[in-house]
Amino acid sequence: MKDSRKENSSMDDCWGLGWRVFAAMSSKKRGLSLEEKREKMLQIFYDSQDFYLLKELEKLGPRKGVISQSVKDVVQTLVDDDLVSKDKIGTSIYFWSLPSCAGNQLRNVSKKLESELEISKKRHLELVEQCASLKKGREDSDAREEALSELKAIEQKYNNLKEELAQYADNDPATFEAMKEAIKVAHEAANRWTDNIFTLRQWCSNNFPQAKEQLEHLYNEVGITDDIDYLELPVVTPVKQVEE
């Protein structure tokens, strides 16, 4: 019996030891949250009320449970929130923070929030009054329902006419004039290039008479044939007139 009790006692001790190891490992796995890291870094400033370089903070951070690799980012969030001051002195950048600075910052934030709250309350009151004012004369009634139904029918008719009008966009005077102007510009550009082709061919003929056959072959390959000529400006007629 004694051996059995000893064996059970040993097993209990093993279970207890295993549980303590598991609990210790679990607690180590849990890292600090960002807010906890911020509090730890602020405590370094408050306790010493001194000025620090970043590399000095990276050495002090691990003593508070903040790994050195995350110190820079944590300190930057404090700087962004005006809880830590930052300034360049010579070639070095120093960081510092005093408890009074944090208090002033919190008081400024509190005043700002209180001001915004008062503005929001005032705006809310104005909107409530405006809503009540707009409801006057809009109470549900047969006449109102009839008017709304008529308005809906008019809006539907307007949308139908708008869609129908879009089908005749090609005959819009402004659109038609813009198309005519675009055709004119394209026509002038095409004839300008045709003139350049004639000039180039003449220049080649004058300077390379012995290569006439080779040049003619080259012209044909690129589509420059003997029947090339200037383009005539087409007569543009609205679609409606064509249909008539």
FENDACOR-V53901 format. One line per field, one symbol per residue. ss: DSSP state (~ for helix, > for strand, _ for the rest). psi: psi as a letter, one per 20 degrees, with the letter a starting at -180 (. if undefined). burial: + if it has 16 or more other ideal C-beta (glycine too) atoms within 10 Angstrom, else -. Layout:
BEGIN
ss = ???
psi = ???
burial = ???
END
This chain:
BEGIN
ss = _~~~~~~~~~~~~~~~~~~~~~~~~~~~~____~~~~~~~~~~~~~~~___>>~~~~~~~~~~~___~~~~~~~~~~~~~____>>>>>__>>>>>__~~~~~~~~~~~~~~~~~~~~~~~~~~~~~~~~~~~~~______~~~~~~~~~~~~~~~~~~~~~~~~~__~~~_~~~~~~~~~~~~~~~~~~~~~~~~~~~~~~~~~~~_~~~~~~~~~~~~~_________________~~~~~_
psi = gghghgghhgggggggggghgghggghhhorqrghhhggghhhgghhhlrqqrghhhhhhghhjjoqhhigggghhhhghjkipqpqpocjqpqqqpqhhggghghhggggghgghgggggghggghghgghhhhpikqprhggggghggghhghghghghghghhhkhhjpgggghhgghhhgghghgghghghhgggggggghhhmhikgghggggghhjjnrhjprqqqoqoppqhghgh.
burial = -------------------------------+----++-+++-++------+-+--++-++--+-+---++--++--+----++---------++-+---++-------------------------------------------------------------------------+---------------------------+--------------+----+--------------------
END
